[in-house]
Amino acid sequence: SGVLVAGGDNGTIRNNVIANAGQFGTFLTNDSDGWTVSGNDFRLNGRENTGRDGIDIGNLSGGQSITGNYFFQNVGSGVDSYRSDGANVIRNNTFDGNGGGATEPSQIRLYGTG
């Protein structure tokens, strides 16, 4: 992954280019809650696995704010919240050509536990 957050809470990922990661562009996992992800450019991630996304919110993580990002041709979804706790805000992002790997052919894939 380009950025891996495993269990940390309430951080910020802002104004980065996160590109060409073999797996996820950013992976918020293992109960990572309350992150702000804004103003980033996620492009061409998931090159080694068609189920990998621009950003993945998974494994009991939730309450993220995903705003003002650009998601371009990530092999999996632009944003995926499979196995997330939910309560994520996904607003004012631009999605262009994500999901081309056919495993996850969507711009945004939403899940939640509650």
Order of alpha helices (4+ residues) and beta strands (2+ residues): beta-beta-beta-beta-beta-beta-beta-beta-beta-beta-beta-beta-beta
